[in-house]
């Protein structure tokens, strides 16, 4: 009986570790997509950003593009959602 308890406890720990690993993987993937979307928005605008997010089965929650006075520097701030996980990224073509 003690051995069965040890096996059950070990099994539940393994399931918990798998869940943690899946959440970390999803979180890293969401951040990677957010970074790519922000860069695409800065370099080519919102249509390419939307294409990048769609190719990754994600959703844009918010996308803000700002330009400085002489329009030489563009900054993008994006929040995306991937598999229920949100990630934010900022990109700029300025110094």
N, CA, C and O of each residue as an XYZ file, in Angstrom:
380
protein
N       0.832     -1.189      0.000
C       0.000      0.000      0.000
C       0.875      1.250      0.000
O       0.568      2.221     -0.691
N       1.951      1.233      0.762
C       2.861      2.376      0.799
C       3.458      2.632     -0.583
O       3.590      3.778     -1.013
N       3.818      1.540     -1.277
C       4.386      1.682     -2.620
C       3.387      2.315     -3.580
O       3.772      3.127     -4.421
N       2.110      1.955     -3.469
C       1.086      2.542     -4.331
C       0.946      4.037     -4.048
O       0.751      4.827     -4.972
N       1.043      4.423     -2.795
C       0.982      5.841     -2.436
C       2.142      6.614     -3.012
O       1.973      7.725     -3.515
N       3.335      6.021     -2.937
C       4.532      6.660     -3.497
C       4.391      6.807     -5.009
O       4.733      7.848     -5.571
N       3.891      5.770     -5.661
C       3.697      5.840     -7.112
C       2.663      6.898     -7.496
O       2.850      7.633     -8.466
N       1.577      6.972     -6.735
C       0.548      7.973     -7.018
C       1.099      9.380     -6.831
O       0.826     10.274     -7.632
N       1.873      9.570     -5.770
C       2.470     10.885     -5.523
C       3.454     11.253     -6.628
O       3.472     12.395     -7.088
N       4.265     10.300     -7.053
C       5.229     10.549     -8.134
C       4.514     10.916     -9.431
O       4.932     11.821    -10.153
N       3.435     10.201     -9.710
C       2.668     10.470    -10.927
C       2.071     11.877    -10.896
O       2.103     12.586    -11.902
N       1.526     12.282     -9.749
C       0.933     13.623     -9.658
C       1.998     14.704     -9.792
O       1.731     15.755    -10.374
N       3.197     14.469     -9.268
C       4.299     15.429     -9.430
C       4.686     15.555    -10.901
O       4.930     16.658    -11.390
N       4.743     14.429    -11.601
C       5.094     14.461    -13.023
C       4.053     15.236    -13.819
O       4.410     16.015    -14.703
N       2.772     15.036    -13.520
C       1.725     15.781    -14.208
C       1.855     17.274    -13.937
O       1.653     18.089    -14.837
N       2.185     17.632    -12.719
C       2.377     19.039    -12.371
C       3.544     19.649    -13.125
O       3.456     20.789    -13.580
N       4.631     18.911    -13.263
C       5.792     19.407    -13.997
C       5.482     19.584    -15.477
O       5.937     20.547    -16.095
N       4.721     18.675    -16.045
C       4.334     18.794    -17.456
C       3.496     20.047    -17.662
O       3.684     20.766    -18.643
N       2.570     20.314    -16.740
C       1.725     21.509    -16.838
C       2.570     22.773    -16.766
O       2.352     23.701    -17.545
N       3.526     22.826    -15.850
C       4.407     23.994    -15.722
C       5.217     24.184    -16.997
O       5.370     25.307    -17.478
N       5.734     23.088    -17.545
C       6.533     23.180    -18.766
C       5.690     23.684    -19.929
O       6.166     24.490    -20.729
N       4.445     23.224    -20.038
C       3.565     23.678    -21.111
C       3.277     25.171    -20.986
O       3.258     25.883    -21.990
N       3.052     25.651    -19.768
C       2.788     27.074    -19.566
C       4.010     27.911    -19.908
O       3.878     28.974    -20.516
N       5.196     27.450    -19.527
C       6.416     28.181    -19.867
C       6.635     28.231    -21.373
O       7.016     29.265    -21.921
N       6.393     27.115    -22.032
C       6.553     27.067    -23.485
C       5.574     28.013    -24.171
O       5.957     28.734    -25.092
N       4.327     28.020    -23.738
C       3.325     28.917    -24.318
C       3.687     30.367    -24.056
O       3.531     31.215    -24.935
N       4.165     30.659    -22.861
C       4.559     32.024    -22.519
C       5.724     32.499    -23.388
O       5.721     33.635    -23.863
N       6.711     31.640    -23.594
C       7.845     32.015    -24.444
C       7.398     32.188    -25.895
O       7.851     33.104    -26.581
N       6.516     31.315    -26.356
C       6.010     31.442    -27.724
C       5.227     32.734    -27.908
O       5.367     33.409    -28.928
N       4.404     33.079    -26.922
C       3.625     34.319    -26.993
C       4.551     35.529    -27.055
O       4.294     36.467    -27.809
N       5.619     35.515    -26.272
C       6.556     36.640    -26.293
C       7.265     36.737    -27.635
O       7.483     37.836    -28.145
N       7.623     35.605    -28.203
C       8.278     35.603    -29.515
C       7.353     36.174    -30.587
O       7.785     36.959    -31.431
N       6.088     35.780    -30.550
C       5.116     36.308    -31.515
C       4.936     37.806    -31.314
O       4.884     38.554    -32.291
N       4.838     38.261    -30.061
C       4.683     39.690    -29.790
C       5.875     40.471    -30.336
O       5.701     41.526    -30.946
N       7.080     39.958    -30.119
C       8.279     40.625    -30.643
C       8.236     40.713    -32.169
O       8.533     41.760    -32.743
N       7.869     39.624    -32.813
C       7.810     39.602    -34.283
C       6.749     40.556    -34.812
O       6.967     41.231    -35.818
N       5.614     40.617    -34.149
C       4.536     41.512    -34.582
C       4.961     42.971    -34.442
O       4.706     43.782    -35.332
N       5.607     43.304    -33.330
C       6.062     44.685    -33.125
C       7.083     45.081    -34.189
O       7.016     46.183    -34.734
N       8.020     44.195    -34.482
C       9.018     44.498    -35.518
C       8.370     44.636    -36.896
O       8.724     45.531    -37.663
N       7.436     43.764    -37.204
C       6.743     43.844    -38.493
C       5.976     45.155    -38.609
O       5.959     45.772    -39.674
N       5.349     45.578    -37.535
C       4.584     46.832    -37.551
C       5.491     48.026    -37.807
O       5.134     48.934    -38.557
N       6.663     48.024    -37.184
C       7.602     49.142    -37.375
C       8.133     49.161    -38.803
O       8.203     50.219    -39.429
N       8.503     48.010    -39.308
C       9.152     47.946    -40.617
C       8.187     48.052    -41.794
O       8.529     48.639    -42.821
N       6.982     47.490    -41.657
C       6.093     47.432    -42.819
C       4.656     47.835    -42.537
O       3.827     47.829    -43.447
N       4.345     48.183    -41.299
C       2.998     48.653    -40.990
C       2.081     47.572    -40.452
O       2.459     46.413    -40.285
N       0.857     48.007    -40.187
C      -0.127     47.141    -39.553
C      -0.530     45.923    -40.386
O      -0.755     44.860    -39.808
N      -0.633     46.024    -41.725
C      -1.024     44.827    -42.491
C      -0.061     43.649    -42.303
O      -0.504     42.511    -42.149
N       1.251     43.912    -42.315
C       2.204     42.819    -42.116
C       2.139     42.311    -40.676
O       2.272     41.110    -40.440
N       1.937     43.201    -39.723
C       1.798     42.780    -38.324
C       0.609     41.836    -38.185
O       0.697     40.822    -37.493
N      -0.491     42.164    -38.836
C      -1.676     41.310    -38.789
C      -1.403     39.954    -39.440
O      -1.873     38.925    -38.956
N      -0.654     39.954    -40.524
C      -0.311     38.695    -41.193
C       0.551     37.806    -40.287
O       0.336     36.597    -40.206
N       1.520     38.415    -39.613
C       2.389     37.657    -38.705
C       1.578     37.030    -37.580
O       1.779     35.865    -37.238
N       0.663     37.802    -37.007
C      -0.137     37.279    -35.899
C      -1.061     36.154    -36.376
O      -1.261     35.172    -35.660
N      -1.613     36.289    -37.558
C      -2.499     35.246    -38.092
C      -1.725     33.963    -38.408
O      -2.223     32.862    -38.174
N      -0.512     34.106    -38.937
C       0.310     32.927    -39.232
C       0.664     32.144    -37.972
O       0.966     30.953    -38.037
N       0.625     32.811    -36.844
C       0.961     32.171    -35.573
C      -0.270     31.827    -34.742
O      -0.152     31.498    -33.562
N      -1.445     31.902    -35.351
C      -2.702     31.578    -34.658
C      -2.859     32.365    -33.361
O      -3.302     31.836    -32.342
N      -2.489     33.629    -33.425
C      -2.603     34.508    -32.263
C      -3.614     35.608    -32.577
O      -4.223     35.621    -33.647
N      -3.782     36.518    -31.641
C      -4.749     37.607    -31.772
C      -4.108     38.892    -31.265
O      -3.491     38.899    -30.200
N      -4.250     39.979    -32.020
C      -3.760     41.273    -31.538
C      -4.803     41.844    -30.588
O      -5.957     42.045    -30.964
N      -4.387     42.101    -29.359
C      -5.247     42.746    -28.368
C      -5.170     44.263    -28.562
O      -6.189     44.954    -28.564
N      -3.953     44.761    -28.723
C      -3.781     46.188    -29.017
C      -2.490     46.390    -29.802
O      -1.513     45.661    -29.633
N      -2.518     47.403    -30.665
C      -1.345     47.777    -31.451
C      -1.344     49.283    -31.581
O      -2.272     49.871    -32.136
N      -0.296     49.906    -31.064
C      -0.160     51.358    -31.122
C       1.101     51.701    -31.897
O       2.197     51.274    -31.536
N       0.940     52.474    -32.960
C       2.074     52.968    -33.738
C       2.185     54.473    -33.524
O       1.206     55.202    -33.683
N       3.369     54.933    -33.165
C       3.590     56.372    -33.008
C       4.809     56.781    -33.821
O       5.766     56.022    -33.974
N       4.746     57.998    -34.336
C       5.860     58.547    -35.103
C       6.315     59.836    -34.445
O       5.507     60.561    -33.865
N       7.624     60.126    -34.533
C       8.079     61.403    -34.000
C       7.703     62.531    -34.967
O       7.103     62.279    -36.012
N       8.048     63.737    -34.628
C       7.590     64.918    -35.369
C       7.954     64.860    -36.850
O       7.118     65.163    -37.701
N       9.184     64.478    -37.167
C       9.580     64.448    -38.584
C       9.359     63.075    -39.225
O       9.825     62.832    -40.338
N       8.660     62.185    -38.538
C       8.261     60.868    -39.029
C       9.446     59.962    -39.375
O       9.317     59.044    -40.186
N      10.595     60.227    -38.757
C      11.760     59.386    -39.034
C      11.869     58.208    -38.074
O      12.548     57.225    -38.372
N      11.203     58.300    -36.922
C      11.256     57.212    -35.946
C       9.836     56.718    -35.678
O       8.950     57.487    -35.304
N       9.651     55.439    -35.876
C       8.348     54.806    -35.619
C       8.519     53.847    -34.438
O       9.486     53.088    -34.373
N       7.574     53.897    -33.520
C       7.579     52.988    -32.376
C       6.265     52.221    -32.362
O       5.192     52.795    -32.547
N       6.366     50.927    -32.140
C       5.177     50.073    -32.036
C       5.126     49.455    -30.647
O       6.131     48.964    -30.133
N       3.950     49.487    -30.052
C       3.690     48.782    -28.800
C       2.530     47.839    -29.078
O       1.452     48.273    -29.486
N       2.752     46.551    -28.857
C       1.743     45.548    -29.193
C       1.490     44.616    -28.011
O       2.401     44.270    -27.258
N       0.230     44.222    -27.873
C      -0.155     43.174    -26.930
C      -0.878     42.116    -27.756
O      -1.831     42.413    -28.476
N      -0.407     40.876    -27.637
C      -1.038     39.775    -28.366
C      -1.505     38.721    -27.373
O      -1.105     38.706    -26.209
N      -2.365     37.839    -27.872
C      -2.785     36.688    -27.070
C      -2.583     35.422    -27.885
O      -3.006     35.334    -29.037
N      -1.938     34.454    -27.277
C      -1.684     33.161    -27.906
C      -2.046     32.064    -26.916
O      -1.447     31.972    -25.844
N      -2.998     31.251    -27.260
C      -3.434     30.147    -26.386
C      -3.762     30.619    -24.972
O      -3.423     29.951    -23.995
N      -4.417     31.760    -24.868
C      -4.832     32.274    -23.566
C      -3.752     33.027    -22.810
O      -3.997     33.481    -21.692
N      -2.574     33.173    -23.379
C      -1.475     33.885    -22.730
C      -1.238     35.188    -23.468
O      -1.116     35.200    -24.693
N      -1.172     36.294    -22.721
C      -0.892     37.592    -23.325
C       0.589     37.937    -23.184
O       1.243     37.577    -22.205
N       1.092     38.639    -24.184
C       2.486     39.105    -24.155
C       2.528     40.489    -24.785
O       1.753     40.793    -25.691
N       3.433     41.320    -24.300
C       3.602     42.685    -24.797
C       5.021     42.859    -25.325
O       5.977     42.307    -24.780
N       5.135     43.645    -26.404
C       6.446     43.945    -26.974
C       6.447     45.370    -27.499
O       5.414     45.923    -27.878
N       7.628     45.936    -27.507
C       7.837     47.276    -28.055
C       8.993     47.199    -29.045
O      10.001     46.544    -28.778
N       8.849     47.864    -30.182
C       9.920     47.921    -31.171
C       9.966     49.333    -31.740
O       8.961     50.044    -31.785
N      11.159     49.713    -32.172
C      11.350     51.047    -32.748
C      12.461     50.981    -33.784
O      13.373     50.159    -33.688
N      12.370     51.859    -34.776
C      13.454     51.943    -35.753
C      14.405     53.090    -35.427
O      15.259     53.444    -36.241
N      14.260     53.660    -34.256
C      15.126     54.765    -33.822
C      16.320     54.286    -33.020
O      16.454     53.104    -32.704
N      17.183     55.237    -32.702
C      18.383     54.890    -31.913
C      18.053     54.524    -30.484
O      18.952     54.211    -29.704
